[in-house]
């Protein structure tokens, strides 16, 4: 069971950030090109999010394994000094699992915020910057009779 260090994910997320000077909505063409960039960016960020959740699932699975309680030296959780009961070991494992998952959860929160920002920017561009983008309004359809009078 292998998983990546959270710092690697922070680095990848940092690479995906789009700078203000990369967003150009000065013309209809540039606004559409920016929309394409945003769509690709959102796709890449969602892919990174899936990688992180996969690692989180791996960590959770690792801590669910009952053999870890019997052989705690695998994770280096328990010292040889004090003998712990099964319940105390389980609580310590749950605490350690929570501590291990915390950096990943922080990255997920950052990613969710970033995705929301991307969606808001995309909606703003569609609404304000595009010349030909218009919200379709329902039109009234009338039936024309073919009878000549």
C-alpha positions as CSV (number, residue, x, y, z in Angstrom):
1,X,0.0,0.0,0.0
2,X,1.7,3.2,-1.2
3,X,0.4,6.7,-1.1
4,X,2.0,10.1,-1.9
5,X,3.1,12.6,0.6
6,X,0.7,15.6,1.1
7,X,3.5,18.0,0.2
8,X,3.5,16.5,-3.3
9,X,-0.2,17.3,-3.7
10,X,0.3,20.8,-2.4
11,X,3.0,21.3,-5.1
12,X,0.8,19.9,-7.8
13,X,-2.1,22.1,-6.7
14,X,0.3,25.1,-6.7
15,X,1.2,24.3,-10.3
16,X,-2.4,24.3,-11.3
17,X,-3.2,27.8,-10.0
18,X,-4.0,30.2,-12.8
19,X,-2.5,33.7,-12.5
20,X,-4.6,36.9,-13.0
21,X,-2.5,37.8,-16.1
22,X,-3.5,34.5,-17.8
23,X,-7.2,35.5,-17.7
24,X,-8.0,37.6,-20.7
25,X,-11.5,38.6,-21.5
26,X,-10.8,41.6,-23.6
27,X,-12.5,40.2,-26.6
28,X,-15.1,37.5,-27.4
29,X,-12.3,35.2,-28.7
30,X,-10.1,35.7,-25.7
31,X,-13.0,35.1,-23.3
32,X,-13.8,31.8,-25.1
33,X,-10.2,30.8,-24.9
34,X,-10.2,31.5,-21.2
35,X,-13.3,29.4,-20.8
36,X,-11.5,26.5,-22.5
37,X,-8.5,27.0,-20.1
38,X,-10.8,27.0,-17.1
39,X,-12.6,23.9,-18.3
40,X,-9.2,22.1,-18.7
41,X,-8.0,23.4,-15.3
42,X,-11.2,22.2,-13.6
43,X,-10.7,18.8,-15.1
44,X,-7.1,18.6,-13.9
45,X,-8.0,19.8,-10.4
46,X,-10.8,17.1,-10.2
47,X,-8.3,14.5,-11.3
48,X,-5.9,15.6,-8.5
49,X,-8.8,15.4,-6.1
50,X,-9.5,11.8,-7.1
51,X,-5.8,10.9,-6.6
52,X,-6.0,12.4,-3.1
53,X,-9.2,10.6,-2.1
54,X,-7.7,7.4,-3.4
55,X,-4.7,7.9,-1.1
56,X,-7.1,8.7,1.8
57,X,-9.0,5.5,1.2
58,X,-5.7,3.6,1.2
59,X,-4.7,5.1,4.6
60,X,-8.2,4.3,6.0
61,X,-7.9,0.7,4.8
62,X,-4.4,0.4,6.3
63,X,-5.7,1.5,9.8
64,X,-8.7,-0.8,9.6
65,X,-6.5,-3.9,9.3
66,X,-6.8,-5.8,12.7
67,X,-3.2,-7.1,12.4
68,X,-1.9,-3.6,13.1
69,X,-3.2,-3.8,16.6
70,X,-1.4,-7.1,17.1
71,X,1.8,-5.9,15.5
72,X,1.9,-2.1,16.2
73,X,5.6,-1.8,15.4
74,X,4.6,-1.7,11.7
75,X,3.4,1.8,12.1
76,X,5.7,2.7,15.1
77,X,2.7,3.7,17.1
78,X,3.3,2.1,20.4
79,X,6.3,2.0,22.7
80,X,7.4,-1.1,24.5
81,X,7.1,0.6,27.9
82,X,3.4,0.4,28.7
83,X,1.1,-2.5,27.9
84,X,-2.1,-1.2,26.3
85,X,-5.5,-2.9,26.2
86,X,-7.1,-3.7,22.9
87,X,-9.5,-0.7,23.3
88,X,-6.7,1.7,24.1
89,X,-4.8,0.5,21.1
90,X,-7.9,0.9,18.9
91,X,-8.4,4.5,20.2
92,X,-4.8,5.3,19.6
93,X,-5.0,3.9,16.1
94,X,-8.1,6.0,15.3
95,X,-6.4,9.1,16.6
96,X,-3.3,8.3,14.5
97,X,-5.5,7.7,11.4
98,X,-7.2,11.0,12.0
99,X,-3.8,12.8,12.3
100,X,-2.6,11.1,9.1
101,X,-5.6,12.1,7.1
102,X,-5.7,15.7,8.3
103,X,-3.2,17.1,5.7
104,X,-5.1,15.4,2.9
105,X,-8.5,16.8,4.1
106,X,-6.9,20.3,4.1
107,X,-5.9,19.8,0.5
108,X,-9.4,18.6,-0.4
109,X,-10.8,21.7,1.2
110,X,-8.5,23.9,-0.8
111,X,-9.4,22.0,-4.0
112,X,-13.1,22.4,-3.3
113,X,-12.7,26.1,-2.8
114,X,-10.6,26.4,-6.0
115,X,-13.2,24.5,-8.0
116,X,-15.9,26.9,-6.7
117,X,-13.8,29.9,-7.7
118,X,-13.3,28.4,-11.2
119,X,-17.0,27.8,-11.6
120,X,-17.8,31.4,-10.4
121,X,-15.3,32.8,-12.9
122,X,-16.6,30.7,-15.7
123,X,-20.2,31.9,-15.0
124,X,-19.0,35.5,-14.8
125,X,-17.3,35.3,-18.2
126,X,-20.3,33.6,-19.8
127,X,-22.7,36.2,-18.4
128,X,-20.6,39.4,-18.7
129,X,-17.8,39.0,-21.3
130,X,-19.2,36.9,-24.1
131,X,-20.9,38.8,-26.9
132,X,-22.9,35.9,-28.3
133,X,-23.7,34.1,-25.1
134,X,-27.2,34.7,-24.0
135,X,-29.5,32.9,-21.7
136,X,-32.2,31.5,-23.9
137,X,-35.7,32.9,-23.1
138,X,-38.7,30.9,-24.0
139,X,-40.4,32.2,-27.1
140,X,-44.1,32.1,-27.8
141,X,-45.0,29.7,-30.6
142,X,-48.2,30.2,-32.4
143,X,-49.8,27.9,-34.9
144,X,-50.4,29.3,-38.3
145,X,-53.3,27.9,-40.1
146,X,-52.8,26.7,-43.7
147,X,-56.4,27.5,-44.7
148,X,-56.6,30.4,-47.2
149,X,-59.6,32.5,-46.7
